[in-house]
Amino acid sequence: MLPIQCSVKNYDWGKDAQFSEVAKIARANGLEIDESKPFAELWMGTHPKGPSVVASTGSSLQSWIQEHPESLGAAVRHRFGAELPFLFKMLSVNKALSIQSHPDKQLAEALHRESPEIYADDNHKPEMALAIGSDFEALCGFAPLQEIQESLMSVPELRMGLGDKNTEALLSLTEPNKEVLKCAFSALMSCSPVKVDSVVRTLVARLKRTEAGAEAKREITSVETATSTKEKRARRTASATPIPVMHKDAESAEERGEGSFCSTSTSPSVKGKVACEPGGVSANKKDASHCSSRTADIGKEDVASEDNTPTSSISNLDSQPSSDLTPKEQLVLRLNQEFPSDVGILSVFFLNFVKLSPGEAIYLAANEPHAYLKGEMVECMATSDNVIRAGLTPKFKHTEVLCESLSYGQGLPHVLQGSQEQLPSLHGASPSGAYMLTYRPPFDEFEVQCAQVPAGCSASLPVKPGPLIMLVLSGCGLAEAYGGTESSLKKQGLNNRLEIQRGSIIFVPAQTKLGLEATCTVGAGSTGAPDLSVWIASVNESFFE
């Protein structure tokens, strides 16, 4: 095993050091942190724009691999030469990255020949992003045809940007048509800055009026609710006063507050059902229609508002949604604050808006439009830094190349949950609850795994026919490598036993048998030690089949 130190990127879309996982892991990895800068990416690999170095010597990992090519394994050397085929990263995203795509191999070679100062290498760049925080958001691939058509009908400003011909062509489709989509998207992204500014300003002004109107209505409703509540309390107090005449209670269960009706959602995001508790209301953010049932369909959006404040539980039938804007319309307002009057704002209505929970992943082939918007993530890709941009960026925009090269497939992205397998304990001990999640995209160069080892337990990892890089995200313990003589290990600068902790990053040669032990102990007053959580990037297992 070979401990390495990695490089950071201080792009302006990164987070302040105190909030950035990239900064925290980099500091734990032994790097000096300039807290005046934003921290965006941590690069783990051999790409010349951000090469990792051997911790003990300061020499580059790439030079070590070239001196020891057997560390890659025969199959990897035969296909990729003396090069690590993947680049492993961490990202801390505070504001949107550019509307972008990555070229396929043929296009990458052509772009590198023509503009090496912009496209620094000749490789393609399929990639996969895995959420490690709860706030991951991204635009990813073209939305289904029906969704784009609904946006055209409900967003007049989008029609202004596209023009009548492209709008009518899209609305007339009954099934996806790549040429029609290409013409429309290219026309939108190629609009003159003057037209884009006018369209975006008009759109933003309308959305703000809608938002202001909804807020005013909620304030009125709040006042009416308070007044109604006082009147009901007064009636209950009066009805509780002893009187000589017996009569039936004229109040309904609803007036007494002994029950409530639920608002229902007709949104396609509906995922489950909950029973209403007495005195409570489950209200979908977008839909405020009421039902006479004690059960309501809700999506996970109902749990909390956009600022993570729990939704209130108010016992009345006039409760309003937290916003009259759709999630994409709310995103438009946010992006306009970050990149005022940028054409990328309008592209939101063509793309899928994705929110991932921790442990979920999306992957992107070459020539697919996307933009990461917010969150903490680990990312893996083929070793390349080629990016074709067209919006949401002050950098060079290669709009014509991006629009010409996109695949124009439509549909929802495939979200990976990770396939889980239990890991055996070291030294033949009984199973201890350790497990591994595997995220295997359809790309030869890489896959990502996450090994979770409970505190005080151990795990034996599967032997890999290719090299890997391990990142310790939490916990501490020991990593052990089995095989090879002590003299041969020392000659190569390798270790067969390492103490590891959060921020440890380790290169491991092919065919190394690995074991992990989580040795963190529980301190006084602690409720429990953290699991040893190790993220692993390696060559895709399917490549060796």
DRENVEX-707496 format. One record per residue (C-alpha): x, y, z. Coordinates in pm, whole numbers, plus 50000, padded with zeros to 5 digits. Layout:
N
XYZ
...
***
This chain:
545
500005000050000
501225034849915
499935065550108
499485095449878
498795132549912
496395148349669
495765182449513
492845206249560
491085230049323
489825263749447
487215270549179
484795298449264
481805274749277
483325256749576
482415261049943
484105281350214
486685260250395
484645257150715
481725241650524
483645221650263
484265184350294
486995188750034
488825213150263
488355191150569
489575159550396
492485178350235
493585191450573
493315156550723
495375144050425
498215167250530
497665196850299
497875233050409
494525250750376
494115287250279
490765295050441
490335326750234
489675305449924
486695283849823
487345246449810
485765228549514
487585196249423
490085171249561
491855151549286
493125116349357
495055102049064
497685109648803
496165136348577
498895162348506
496595191448601
496315177948955
498755149449019
498865130849348
502255125249510
503755097449718
503515109650078
506895096050185
508955110049896
507005138349730
507495122649387
504455119549164
502265088749174
502545087148796
506335084248811
506035056549073
503595037548847
505955041048550
508765026748763
506484998448878
504094991648585
503294957248728
501244975748992
498524981248729
498074944648643
498654928748302
495174935048157
495194972048251
498694977048111
497724960147786
494664982647738
495725015847891
499525014647900
501435026348207
498595049848303
496025048948578
492785047748376
490555065648628
490535098548820
488905098849164
487555131449310
485645147649594
483465178149518
482005205149744
479495224449533
478145257549662
476755271149336
476045257048993
478745243248768
478445250548398
475945235148158
478415211148005
479195178247839
482315157147799
483515145947455
483765110347334
487215097247243
487105107546878
485915142846953
488385146447241
491285138547010
490085164146754
489495191447014
492895185147171
494605188646833
492745220846751
492725237747095
495195221347337
495095252447557
491355245647622
491205207747591
494335196447772
494175159147690
492845136447418
490755113047632
487025108747673
485425115048011
482475093348116
481815099348484
479755090048790
478755111849086
477805097249425
476055118249690
477665118250035
475555147050170
471805152750188
471675182949956
472915169049622
471225184849319
472025182448949
470715187748600
471235155348414
470295145648058
467295156347852
463925153448024
461165131347879
459295146247585
456065151147781
457835171248049
459445194347792
456085199047620
454435207647952
457145233748015
456515248947671
452805252147747
453275266648096
456325289148042
455595315447775
459085329747806
460545296347694
458455298647379
459815333847326
463355320547341
462705291447106
460565309446850
457295297346697
458795272346454
460785252646713
457965254846967
455395241046724
457785213546611
458285201446968
454605203947063
453555184046758
455675153646852
454035122146984
457365104447043
460965116347093
462715129646784
466415137046817
466615160546519
463715182146638
465135183346990
468575192146854
467215220846642
465225234946933
467955231847198
470605245646963
468385275546880
467825282647248
471485279847351
472555301147052
470195330147125
471795364547122
472745378247466
470245406747417
467375382647355
468415360047642
468555389747878
465065400847777
463575365947805
465185358148141
464235391948289
460625386948182
460575351548323
462145361348655
459815391148698
456755368948643
457985342348884
458685368449150
455165382649110
453735347749146
455845341549453
454895374949608
451205368449543
451405334249704
453165348750007
450495375650047
447785349050023
449515328150289
449695358250521
445975364650476
445225328050535
447355328750851
445365357950990
442055341250899
443205308851060
444125326651384
440745344251390
438885311951317
440775294051593
439805320751847
436135318651745
436125280651776
437685282552124
435065307952225
432245285252099
433705255252281
433935275452602
430315286752566
429065251452493
430875238652803
428855262153033
426195242053233
422645249153111
419375233253217
418325222952866
419875191652716
420585192552341
422745176252078
426135191252009
425705210851689
429385212451614
430955189351363
433995168651437
435955192151217
434825222851419
435815205851745
439245198951607
438815161451665
439795152651313
441145167450993
441095162150624
444205158250412
445255176950104
446075153549821
448605155349539
448145146349177
451865151349119
453755123048946
456315125149228
453865108149466
455665079249632
453725068249939
450775072550170
450445084650526
447435085050754
446525119250893
446745122951266
443965141951446
444685178751425
447275174651147
447415181350775
449685165950513
449965191950238
451885186949916
454015216949826
452605220849479
449015208849512
446535221949767
443355203849664
441555186949952
440155152149989
437535136750213
439755107150294
441855102050605
444755092050377
446795113650139
449385107049872
452625124849940
456155126149805
459245130350013
459025167849944
456245169450201
458565162250489
460325195650486
460305228650306
463035239950066
465065254950351
464825222350546
462315237150791
459705210950885
456305218350737
453755229850991
450835208051096
447795230951099
444305218151165
442355236250896
441355230050537
442765262350399
446445254550443
448495265550142
451555250049976
454915265250071
455375278549717
453235283049408
456355277749195
457465244149061
460895230949168
462325241148830
460855276248860
462405279749206
465695267949055
465415294748784
465275322049051
468275307249231
470375303848917
469545339448815
471085351249141
474245331649063
474415338848686
472065367648599
470445365648254
472505335248150
471155312747876
471845282648096
468885293448311
466515285648024
468095251647962
466655240448298
463325233948123
464965209247883
466895188748140
466105165148426
466325181448770
467695154549003
467985153449382
469915124349533
469985110749887
473295100350045
474485067749890
472705073249556
474605078749231
474115089548872
476425082448579
476935101448257
478275088747928
480135111547691
478065137747506
475365140747775
474355175447903
474555180848278
475425204948557
476025197848924
474135224149124
474755218349493
476055193249744
478895171149863
479885141549648
482575117449542
483095114349168
484975090548943
485745093248572
488105083048298
491375102048338
490525134448160
489675170748227
487925178347898
484795199547943
482635215147669
480675244247820
477645263747701
476095281948000
476245291248369
479915300048350
482255329648297
484625305848117
484915299747743
481665286847594
481905262947301
478155262847236
478255251546875
480445221346957
478325211647256
475025213647068
476415194946769
477945166746975
475145158447223
473435124747189
469915139247244
468575108547417
465585115747643
464325100447963
464885099148336
468445091748453
469325058048599
469915062748972
472225036549126
471565026049485
474655003849509
474524966049522
475284953749873
477314923649981
478384912550326
482134911850390
483804883150577
485804891250887
489574887950898
491324857451044
488294834951000
486224852351265
482424851751248
480644878251035
480624912251201
478154932951003
480704948150765
479434952550411
480314968150077
478204987949831
479254985649465
478395011749201
479214997548859
478475020248560
478785007748199
482325021348154
485525000548149
487725025748326
486145026848670
483695016148934
483285028349294
482695008949614
482045018849973
483174995750253
481465000650590
483114983950890
481454988051232
483685000551513
485564972151674
485094948851375
487154938051074
486584929450709
488394911850427
488034929350088
487794911949752
491084909749561
491164933249260
492904924048932
493624960948878
494844990149093
492665009749332
492635041649539
491115041649889
489715072750060
488855070950431
485845093350485
485145085350849
486395064251139
489875050851198
491645017651216
494174996051037
494634985750676
496604953950611
497954940150284
498754903550243
501214889249992
504714898749888
507874896250096
508874923650335
512054930450135
510174933949807
507654957249969
510374979650110
512144980249774
508994994149614
508255017849902
505104998849991
503594991850334
501814960250442
500244976250750
499005012050791
497135031351053
494285048850874
491895076450971
489605102250812
491585118150528
493885088450461
494265082650086
496085051549967
497095037149629
496924999049623
498544978049345
496694951149154
496214916549308
496644929249665
494654911249932
493344937650173
491914937250521
490384965450727
489994968251103
487914995651265
489745002351588
488245035551702
487095033152062
484215050652231
485315079952446
483815090652775
480355104952724
480215093152362
477205075052226
479275054151986
482375053851768
481935060651395
482025032051147
485105029650932
483845042550597
486205037250302
485425047749945
487305028049679
487835036449311
489065008649085
488924995648728
485454982448641
485124945548722
483344939348391
486524949848207
488234917848327
485414894248233
***
